[in-house]
Amino acid sequence: MEITGKIVQILPEETGEGKNGPWKKQNFILETQDQYPKKVCITVWGDKVNLQNFGENAMVTASINIESREYNSRWYTDVKAWRVMNAESAETAPPDYGNVPQNTEPPPELDEGPMDDLPF
């Protein structure tokens, strides 16, 4: 999923030590450019994205994952970015459809008899 908007605030980097070793994360606030703008707090974990490349008021497109989890009968939602790029470069980049096969011929028809016969 992608969200585009203006960075209105970059929060300080947080670090810590967990059972799997050291970790770091940084949050930033993105404001959408819709008719009714919304502010979204987005988290970047580890070294996936370097927010030093972007300043406040920069127009960016963030590729995000949204995940909710329950703790003590309450639900918490995280918005995690795995890629952040300038909005202008995101608009000009061709869409990435992954590995699309070039062969567009349909598979050969199999003649296995009537379709209403059940194998059991």
LUMROPA-539970 format. One record per residue: x negated, y negated, z negated of N, C-alpha, C in turn. Coordinates in steps of 0.1 Angstrom, whole numbers, padded with zeros to 4 digits, always signed. Atoms other than C-alpha are relative to their C-alpha. Layout:
LUMROPA-539970
XYZXYZXYZ/...
***
This chain:
LUMROPA-539970
-0008+0011+0000+0000+0000+0000-0009-0012+0000/+0007+0012+0000-0012-0035+0007+0008-0012-0005/-0007+0013+0004-0004-0069-0008-0010-0011+0003/+0007+0011-0004-0015-0102+0005+0004-0012-0008/-0003+0012+0007-0018-0135-0014-0013-0007-0004/+0011+0009+0004-0040-0161-0030-0004+0004-0014/+0005-0003+0014-0063-0153-0060+0001-0013-0008/-0002+0011+0008-0052-0177-0087-0009+0000-0012/+0009-0001+0012-0075-0164-0115-0008+0013+0001/+0009-0012+0002-0104-0140-0119-0003+0001-0015/+0003-0002+0014-0106-0127-0154-0014+0006-0003/+0013-0006+0003-0138-0117-0172-0001+0015+0002/+0002-0015-0001-0153-0083-0166+0000+0006-0014/-0001-0008+0013-0147-0057-0193-0008+0012+0002/+0008-0012-0001-0171-0029-0201+0003+0008-0013/-0002-0008+0012-0170+0000-0225-0007+0014+0002/+0006-0013+0000-0182+0035-0233+0012+0010-0003/-0010-0010+0001-0159+0065-0228-0006+0014-0002/+0005-0014+0001-0162+0103-0231-0007+0004+0012/+0007-0003-0012-0173+0103-0195-0011-0009+0004/+0011+0009-0002-0199+0076-0199+0005-0014+0001/-0004+0014+0000-0199+0038-0194+0010-0003+0011/-0010+0004-0010-0171+0021-0175+0001-0015+0000/-0003+0014-0001-0163-0014-0163+0012-0002+0009/-0012+0004-0008-0132-0031-0149+0001-0015+0000/-0003+0014+0000-0121-0065-0139+0013-0002+0006/-0013+0003-0005-0087-0080-0134+0000-0013+0007/-0002+0013-0006-0076-0107-0111+0015-0002+0002/-0015+0003-0002-0042-0125-0106+0001-0004+0014/-0003+0003-0014-0029-0126-0071+0014-0005+0001/-0013+0006-0002+0000-0148-0061+0005+0002+0014/-0005-0003-0014+0021-0137-0031+0005-0014+0006/-0004+0012-0007+0031-0163-0005+0014+0002+0006/-0014-0002-0004+0067-0153-0002+0008-0012-0003/-0009+0011+0003+0097-0176-0004+0001-0002-0015/+0001+0000+0014+0097-0168-0041-0013+0006-0005/+0013-0006+0003+0060-0163-0050+0001+0008-0013/+0002-0009+0012+0052-0135-0075-0015+0001-0003/+0014-0002+0005+0020-0132-0096-0001+0015-0004/+0003-0014+0003+0005-0097-0099-0014+0001-0005/+0013-0003+0005-0023-0086-0121-0005+0013+0005/+0006-0011-0007-0046-0063-0102-0013+0004-0007/+0012-0004+0006-0074-0042-0117-0009+0007+0010/+0010-0006-0008-0106-0032-0101-0009+0008-0009/+0008-0008+0009-0125-0003-0117-0014+0003+0007/+0013-0003-0005-0162+0003-0113-0006-0009+0010/+0006+0009-0011-0181-0010-0083+0007+0001+0013/-0007-0002-0012-0154-0003-0058+0001-0013+0008/-0002+0013-0006-0149-0040-0052-0008-0010-0008/+0008+0010+0007-0172-0069-0060+0008-0013+0002/-0008+0012+0000-0150-0099-0069-0009-0012+0001/+0009+0011-0001-0181-0121-0068+0001-0006+0014/-0001+0004-0014-0175-0123-0030+0012-0009+0003/-0012+0008-0001-0142-0141-0036+0001-0010-0011/-0002+0011+0010-0134-0173-0054+0015-0002-0002/-0014+0003+0002-0102-0186-0068+0005-0008+0012/-0006+0006-0012-0078-0199-0041-0003+0007+0013/+0003-0007-0013-0091-0173-0016+0012+0008+0004/-0011-0008-0006-0065-0156+0006-0006+0014+0002/+0005-0014-0001-0070-0118+0003+0011+0009+0003/-0009-0011-0001-0054-0086+0012-0006+0011-0008/+0005-0011+0009-0057-0059-0015+0007+0013+0004/-0006-0013-0001-0052-0022-0008+0001+0006-0014/-0002-0004+0014-0037-0009-0040+0007+0013-0002/-0008-0011+0004-0023+0021-0058+0007-0004-0013/-0008+0004+0011+0005+0017-0083+0003+0013-0008/-0001-0012+0008+0007+0042-0112+0006-0004-0013/-0006+0002+0013+0029+0044-0143-0003+0012-0009/+0003-0011+0009+0022+0065-0174+0008-0003-0013/-0007+0001+0012+0040+0071-0207-0010+0002-0012/+0007-0001+0012+0025+0065-0241+0009-0004-0012/-0009+0002+0012+0045+0068-0274+0014-0005+0004/-0014+0003-0005+0078+0067-0255+0001-0013+0007/-0001+0013-0007+0069+0035-0237-0008+0002+0013/+0006-0002-0013+0059+0032-0200-0008-0012+0003/+0010+0011-0004+0029+0012-0187-0003+0002+0015/+0003-0001-0014+0022+0004-0151-0013-0007+0003/+0013+0006-0005-0012-0002-0135+0000-0002+0015/+0002+0003-0014-0019-0018-0102-0015-0001+0002/+0015-0001-0002-0054-0007-0091-0004-0002+0015/+0005+0003-0013-0072-0021-0061-0012+0009+0004/+0011-0008-0004-0095+0002-0041-0007-0007+0012/+0006+0008-0010-0103-0024-0014+0006-0014+0000/-0004+0014-0001-0101-0062-0012-0008-0006+0011/+0007+0007-0012-0108-0082+0020+0007-0013+0002/-0005+0012-0004-0103-0116+0033+0013+0002+0008/-0013-0002-0007-0067-0120+0046-0002-0001+0015/+0002+0002-0014-0079-0133+0080-0006+0012+0007/+0007-0011-0006-0102-0103+0086+0010+0012+0000/-0009-0011+0001-0074-0079+0075+0010-0001+0011/-0010+0002-0011-0050-0094+0101-0006+0004+0014/+0006-0003-0013-0075-0090+0130-0005+0014+0001/+0005-0014-0001-0087-0055+0121+0010+0009+0006/-0010-0010-0005-0071-0027+0141+0005+0009-0010/-0005-0009+0011-0049-0004+0121-0008+0013+0001/+0007-0012+0001-0066+0027+0109+0010+0012-0002/-0009-0011+0001-0045+0058+0116-0006+0013-0003/+0007-0012+0003-0071+0083+0106-0004+0007+0012/+0004-0009-0011-0080+0112+0128+0012+0004+0008/-0012-0003-0008-0053+0112+0155-0005+0009+0012/+0004-0008-0011-0056+0141+0180+0003-0006+0013/-0002+0007-0013-0060+0130+0216+0009+0009+0009/-0008-0009-0008-0042+0161+0230+0015-0003-0003/-0014+0003+0003-0005+0150+0234+0009+0010+0006/-0009-0010-0006+0008+0181+0252+0007+0008-0011/-0007-0008+0010+0034+0200+0232-0006+0015+0000/+0005-0013+0001+0025+0235+0220+0007+0009+0010/-0008-0009-0009+0034+0264+0244+0011+0006-0007/-0012-0007+0006+0068+0279+0238-0003+0014-0002/+0001-0014+0003+0069+0312+0222+0013+0007+0003/-0012-0007-0003+0093+0337+0236+0001+0012-0009/-0002-0010+0010+0103+0358+0206+0014+0006-0001/-0014-0005-0001+0138+0367+0216+0010-0010-0006/-0011+0009+0005+0171+0354+0202-0004-0006-0013/+0003+0007+0012+0168+0328+0174+0008+0004-0012/-0009-0004+0012+0196+0343+0153-0004+0013-0006/+0005-0013+0007+0177+0376+0145-0008-0004-0012/+0008+0002+0013+0165+0377+0109-0010+0010-0001/+0011-0010+0001+0133+0395+0101+0002+0010-0011/-0003-0009+0011+0149+0413+0072+0014+0006+0001/
***
